[in-house]
Amino acid sequence: MTDTLMKEKPIFPLLASMALPMVFSMLVNALYNIVDSFFVAQISEDAMTALSLVYPMQNLINAIAIGFGVGINAQIALHLGAGARHRADTAATHGMCFSLLHGIVITIVSIAITPKFLAAFTTDEVIIRMGTTYASIAFSFSVVVMAALAFEKFFQAIGRMKLTMIALMAGSICNIVLDPLLIFGWGPFPQMGIAGAALATGIGQILTLSLYLLFYNKYPTPVKLRRSCMRPNKKMDLQLYAIGIPAILNLALPSVLISFLNGILAAFSQSYVVVLGIYYKLQTFLYLPGSGIVQGMRPLIGYNYGAGESERVRKIYRLTMWLCGGIMAFGTVLCLAFADKLMGLFTTNPETIAIGQYALRVISCGFLISTVSVVTSGALEGLGKGVASLVISLFRYCLAIMPLAWILCRLMGPTGVWHAFWTTEVIAAAISMVVYRKSVQLK
């Protein structure tokens, strides 16, 4: 992606060329999430409950990888926009080194704490055992996850979206194919149950990382990982974490929220916990494609901001809002019309289906308005305004929805939790607009 294209190509085709590969790969990744849960649900509802309880920890690990990757992405794009190639190399090199270090620490810590974490939400020994089995295998690939996502943000920052699309799709498709083979023991493969789902995920992640390494060594790039750039650079490291930590918290907050809501809902019935887990799997079909558009926006908005192109920054922001809004509108219609069928993909329990279809219809009322906070938060990250982005996420995942869920649950029973979702999105959208106007001063 040349400087001329980044600064002069018309906004719509430019954003489309950056975002469409990511949207496509995110859709495949969303399909993997759904298929993974579908096959686990065929084992038993206990297995699906175990997967739902492990999900917050899994999401936290991904949040650390993606969030710090956002810091890498933003620093590379901003320095390239300003013409500082050596600083872009330094950001990429230091970012990769820290990502590998994060992976080592997370592997050790996450596997050690999983049994106690699960025991905080259930006393069922079968669920704890299944969840621990899944987590111990899945989390052992944390270094691979960190390295792969660092490379993903590296390639996105330099405009190589098609390469990231190929790598992400290959890993997801590999996972989808391996899931039934390893879970049920089809053909020459051993029957591993829930452990097979975890191993399939890990093998898919290894394939993704292998392709990134192949692409990096095969194709010339304007930014390089250099041994000479590994010298200590306190200022660069602080810049990476100044953007990365708020981005990590942005992405980690849903894990905190899910654990909080699981605690509330578990007091009523296990079915409500299962429904919440299914909802978070289903909503990836909307929010991951939306995330694909936002990922395409980040390097563009960061590059043009670094180059002083204020009008292009405004146009990129507005166009991203419209595109994500279209996806969310489609999702709203889908959930309202087919809520029972969507829930039926994961369970045959009539009580769970009844609870789930009501939950989907209520929560989906907030999809469209959530576009404002999702796009604004992503734009602020791309512009290097990590703290401002974090403020939005704090309201969306903690300061608004948690007290609302607690209060409405006592007024309306467990269904009050579902109403807290759409109410929070309205509040978060209003706060997002205020934060953006105060944080971004464009000429």
N, C-alpha and C positions, 0 to 999 in steps of 0.2 A: 504494500500500500504506500504509494509515493506521497511526498509532501503536497504536490499539486492536487492529487485526488482528495486528500484529507481536508484541504482548505478551499478547494474551488469546485469540486464536483457537486451537482445539484443534490440537495439534502435527501429527498426521498429515495432516489436510486442508490445513493451512498449508504443510507441507513439500511435499506433493504439488502444490499450486498453484504453488509456486516451482520445484520440480525437474522436473515432467513436461514442461513446454515445453522445458527445457534438454536433458532426456534425448532427446526426440523430435528436436530439432535436432542433437544430437550423433550420433544414429543416422544421420541424413541426411549429416552431415559424414563419418562413418565410411564410409558407402556411397560418398561421393565419393572418399575415399582408396583404396578398393578398386577402384572403376571406373577411376580415374586410372592405377593400377598395371596393371590388366588391359589397358587399351588400349596402354600403353607396352610391355608384355610382348609384344604382337602385332607390334611393330616388329622386335624381336630380343631374345635373351637378353643381348646386350651393352648394349642400351638399359636393360633392367631392372637390370643390374649398375651402370650409370652412375647410375640413379635411387637405388639402394640406397646408393651411396657419397656422393651429394649429401645424402641424407636427414639425416645428423647436423647439417650446417650449417643446413638448413632448419628442423630441430627447434630448434636453438639460437636462431634468429631469433624463432620463435614463442614460445620460452621467455622471451626478454627482453620481448616484447610482453605475454604473458599474465601473467608473474611480476610485472612492474611494475603491470599492471592489478589484480592481487590486492592490491597495496599501496593503490591508489586505492579499490578496493572496500571494503577493511577500514576505511580511514580515514573514508570517507563513512558507512558503516553505524554505526561506533562513535560518531561525532559526532552523527548523527541520533538514535541511541538515548539519548544524553546530552542531547538537546535543543539542541545547539549548531549551528544552521543555517548561520551565517556561516562557521564552521570547515569545515563540510561543503562549502560552495561553494568555499572556498579550496583544499581537498584536490582537488576535481574540476578546478578551473582549472589549478593547478600540475601536476597529474598529466597533463593533456592536453598542456600545453606541453612537458614533459619527454619525453613519448611521441613527439611530432613531432621533437624534437631527436635522440632515439635513432634514429629512422627514417632521418634524413639520414646520420648517422655509419655506420650499419650498411650502407646501400646502397653507400657508397664502399668500405668495408673488405671486405665479403663478396665483391663482384665481383672485387676486386683479388687476393684470396688463393686463389680457387677453383682455378685450374690447379695451383698448388703443393700444395694440400691433396689433390687427387685423385691427383697423382703420387706421394704418400706411400704409396698403397695399390695402385697398379697401374702397369705400364709399357706397357699396351696403349693406343696412341695413339687408336684409335677410341673406346674408353670415355672417355678423358680429353676428347676433342673433344666427344662427346655430352653428357657431364656439364657441361662448361664452357658449352656452348650453352644447356642447360636452366637452369643457375644464373644466367647473366648476364641472362636475361629474368625469371625468377622473383624474383630478389633486387632487381630494379629497382623492384618494387612494395612495398619495405619500409616506406616512409612510410605508404602506404595501410594496410598490415597493422597498424602501430603505432596509427594513429588509430582504425581499426575496433575493435581489441581494447580500447582505452581506453574507447570508447563502450559496448562490450559490458559491461565491468565497472561503468561508470557506471549503466547501466540496471538491471543486476542488483542493485546496491546499494540502489536505491530500489524494488525489487520489480516492475519492468516486464519480467518474464520472457517474456511473449508477444511483446513487441516484438523482443527479442533472438532469439527463436525464428524469427520471420518473416524477419529480416535474414539470419541464418545459413543458414536453409534456402534462401532465394532465391539467395544466393551459391553454395551447394553445388550446387543444381539447375542453375544457369546453367553451372557448371563441367562437370557431368556431360554436359549437352547439347552443349556446345562441344567437349569432348574429341575424340570421333570425327570431328567436322566439320573441326577444324583439324589433327589428326594425320594423317588419311588423305585430306583434301581432298575431302570429299563435297560434291556440289552446286556452288554458286558459290565455295566456300571453297578457298583454296590448300592444297596438301599440304605441311605444315610439319614432319612427324615429331615428334621429341621437343620441338622448339621450340614446336609447337602445344599440347602438354600444359602447358608453362610459361605460355604466353599465356592459355590458357583459365583457369588458376588465377588469374592476375592480373586478368582481366576479372571473374571471380566476386567477387574481393575488392573491386573498385571498386563493384560493385553493392551489396554489403553495406554499405560505408561510406556510399554515397549514401542508402540507406534509413535508416541511423542519423541522418544529417543531416536528412532529411525528418521523421522522428519527433520529433527534438529540437525542431524549429521549429514543428511542428504541435500537439504535445500539451504541456499544462502539466506541469511537474515540480517537486518540492519542492526540488531542488538545481539550481543554475544555474552555467554557465560565465560568469564576470563579469570584465570588464576591470579593475574596481576591485580584484579579488582577485589580480591579477598582480604586485602589489608584492612584493619579496623577503620571504620568510618562512622563515628558516633552520630554525626548529623544525619547521614543517610539512614542509619538504623532507626533513629528517632522518628524520621519522616515515614518510614515504612510502618512502624508500629502506631504512629499517630493516626494513620488512616486505617491500618489493619485491625487494631484493637476495637475501635467503634464498629467496624464492619463485622468483626467476629461476634461482638455483643448483639448487633442487629440480627444476625443469623442464629445465635445461640438462644436468644430470648424465647423463640417458640418452644425450645426444649424445656425451659423453665415453666412456661405456660402450660404445656401438655402435662408435665408432672403435677403441677398444681391442680389442673382440671381432673386428672386421673384420681387424685386424692379426694376431690369433692364427689365425683361420680361413683367411685368404688363403694361409697357408703350406701348407695341406693341399690345397685345391681351390677354384676360383671358385664351384663349386656350393654350398659352405657359406656363402659370402658372400651369394649369392642367397637361400638359405633364411633366413638371418637377416633380410634385408631384407623377405622375404615375411611372416615371422612378425610383424615390427613393424607391417606393414600390417594383417594379420588381427586382431592383438590390439586395434587401435583399436575394433573392434566391441564389445569388452567394456569397455575402460578409458575410452572416450569417453562412453558412457552412464553409467558409474560416475562419471565426472567431472561429468556433468550433474547428478547427485544432489548431489555435493559442492558444486557451484556454487550450487545451490539452498539448501544448508545454510549456506554462509559468511555471507551477509548476515543470516540469521535468528539464527545463533549469536552473531555479532558484536553485533547490535542488542540481543539479550536480555542478553548479558554487560555491555554498556554501560549497560543499564537496571537491572542488579542482579538479574535474574531467574535465579537459579542453578538452580532445579529444571527450568525450561524448557530451559536449556542442556544439562543431563544428558539429558533426554528426546530432544532434537534429535540429540544425538550417538549415542545408542543406536539410535534409529530409522534414522538414516542407515547405521549399521553393518549392520543387518538387510537393508535394501533393496539395498545394494551387494553384500552377501553372496549374495543371490538371483541377481543378474546373473552373478557370478563362478561360482556353482555351475552355472548354465545353460551358460556358456562351457566349463567343464571337460567336461561331458557331450558337448557338440558336438565338441570337439577330439578326444576319445577315440574317438568313434564315426565321425567323418567326416574324419579327418586327411588321408587320401590324396586325397579329392575336393576338399578345400580347397586343397591344394597344386597339384592339377591345374588349378585356375583360372588359374594364372600361368605354368605351364611344362608342356611335353610331354616334357622330358628325363627318362627313367626313373630315372637316378641321382639327380637333384635331387629328384624325387618321393619316392624311397625314403628319402633323407636327411631330407627335410622332414617326412614323416609320423611318423618316429621322434622328431624334435625336438619337434613339436607335442604329442605324447602325453606326453613327459617334462616339458616346460615347464609344461603345463596342470595338472600335479599341484600347482603352487604358486599357482594362481589364487585359490582360496577363501581361503587364509590371508593372501593379499596384501591382502584387504579391510581388515584391521586397520591396516596401515601407511598405506594410501591414505586412509582416512577420518580417521585420527588426524592425519596430516600436514595435511589440508585443514582440520580443525577448529582446529588450532593457528594456522594462517594467519588464519582468520576471527576468532580471539580476539586477534590482534595478536602472537602468539608466534612470529615468523618464525624466530628462531634455533633454537628447539626443534624446529620443523618441519624445518629444514635438517639437524639432527643425524640424524633418521630417514632422510632421503634420502641422506645421506652413507654410511650403512651399507648402504642398499638398492642404491645404484648404484656405490659405490666400495670402501669399506672391507671389505665382505664378498664381493661377487660377483667383483671383479677378482682378488684373490688366489686365491679358490676356483676360478675358471675357469682360471687359469694352472696351478695345482697339478693339478686334475682332468684337464686336457688332457694333461698329461705322464703321468698314471697310466692314463687311459682312451682317449687319442686325442681327436679333435675332439668326440666325443659327450660328453666330460666337460664341455664348455661348457654343454650343455643341462641337465645335472644341477646345475650351479652356480646356475641360476635358481631352482628350487624350494627348494634348500637355503638360499639367501639369504632367501627370503620368510619362512621359519620364524624365522630369526635376527632379521630386521627387525620381525616382529610382536612378538616378546618385548621388543625394545628400545623399540618404540613405546609399549607399555603403561607401561613404567617412566618414559619421558620425559613422557608425558601426566600421570601422577599427580604427578610432581614439579613440572611447569610450571603446572598449572592448579589453583588453590586456590579451590574453591567453598564458599560458606557452607551 
